[in-house]
Amino acid sequence: MSLLHFFADPQWIIPNIIAPFIFTAVALVLFRNVSGSVALYAVLGGGMMGMWGNTLYGSGFALAFDRWNGTIEYVLATPSRLVWIIAGRSASNAVLGLVNALAILAVVMIGYGPLLAVADPILFLVALILTLASLSTLGVVLCSAFLLSRSASVMTNGLEFPIYVASGSMFPIALLPFWSHPLSLSLGPTWGIDAMRYAADSTYKGLGFGYWIDVSVVMISTIVYLAIGFWLFIVAEKKVRDDATLVEY
Amino acid sequence: MTGRPEKAITVSELRRTYQTSKGIFRKKKEIVEAVKGISFDVEFGELFGLVGPNGAGKTTTIKILTTLLTPTSGNARVLGFDIARDVVEIRRRIGIIFGGERGLYYRVSGRENLRYFADLYGVPLAKRDKRINELLDMVGLSERADSKVESYSRGMKQRLHIAKGLVNDPELIFMDEPTIGLDPQAARDTRAMIKQLVEKEKTILLTTHYMFEADELCHRIGVISNGEIAALDTPSGLKRFVKDISVIEVEAFGIVDSDIASLRQRPEVKSVSSNLEGERQTVRIQTPKGSEFIPQVTKILSGAKIFDIRTKEPTLEDAYLRLVS
């Protein structure tokens, strides 16, 4: 349903294709004289922007949309657990984001030539799928707050770039201030992006733990996010039923 | 739970308070008691009505029984399941139909709305589309099923609401003001559908503002006022509350508030209600004096242009007004 609604509004092209593409193109222009795997950062960064943006808006906005639309009570009144409904929406939006990422890659390849050669496509694909799962479950965790909050759109806007920057999508987290590193390392997508870079570039050093440690952390973080999300949704659902705040908007 | 429970709904001493706040910086908390310890039962196959003025506690009661709100105290069982403990079991077995424009996904078709909710209710895929087609037929939306909901009229949206509320084939249906805002024909169609559901032995709990609707549809009615059940009886039983009075109905133009106040001050008058339709006002005066009181009425309303004045038998609305005033 969230995808049907998403495509029913032609404006989806702006945040999901045009904005990430412009971001990728700007990064490629900025880094054109820097040696190393610049294209890797630019393309993965643009792709990550599409995936995270989709997940965040998909889970956050979909719930806010249900609130505005008056459908949230009907959805909550079904026997399906809200956490699974949101997990499904997050996952479908993350997959949509993946399609965006591939579109960006294709456009970049056409515009700038074959910049990106993936050393191990299978491992790259595994890391990509795990990163998608990690993003989806992170979306579920954040979405529990959207259930309680009347200002999901403000929170959605506020959370887009911090996660994008903190996960090291566009540039290495080593460039970020030291105090921000614990936050970066606590994010599953940080490790997923690092794993993708290991798989794409055999000379990549990254966080320094290697591909398999990275994917293990992504998997563990996904399970942890899901468990936290599940618990938070139970708490949040009980709270909105106790406080009668479900239909406030 | 084993076997069928005795009652479809059992409500006992149900209470619900809301906490609100005033001010922005120095917030002052305020407790509002919306439902004040109500008790009632609903039989299987019964169409039970809850009527009452705005803010009386009808919607709060429905939301508690449909597990959307928790009660502050008291308890209730729906189809034998406890509303606090057995939330999923209750949700699986009930249908919810609220009135109003909201509650549908506008940018997709009516059929897609029904499919989505069928999936959320876990309707098996093998049965889903057949059931949806049957429901669309029942509510007369088959021809427009694949059009976007945003193109539907208000009446069509309400019919889709009804189909949505039945998508899981519920044993018990909660309807909160299902005819609100509908034109007379659409409201009549909706009432016909509600009657069909009763014929199919569904149990229905209905709230409405329209007394003639409650009179036409409900087996029993609970009049809820100020969070409490003021009376609970069959429609004819409730009318007995006003058997000692007659109603003088006046159709006029130019009746002012002070005229209504003057009527209310008369010791012979039990209650006065006023309704404005276009430029024509209808005033209903409950009095034990009957037609003997008409000369006093015409005297009090001498400043207005009276088109018609007559005595009538009291209706359910008169009983309701007596109970909630």
Interface residues (C-beta under 8 A of the other chain):
Chain A: M1 L4 H5 A8 D9 N69 G70 T71 E73 Y74 V75 L76 A77 T78 P79 S80 I85 K238 R241 D242 D243 A244 L246
Chain B: Y18 Q19 K63 T66 T67 L68 L69 T70 V88 R91 R92 I94 I96 F98 G100 R102 G103 L104 Y105 Y106 R107 V108 E112 Y116 F117 L120 Y121 G122 K148 K164
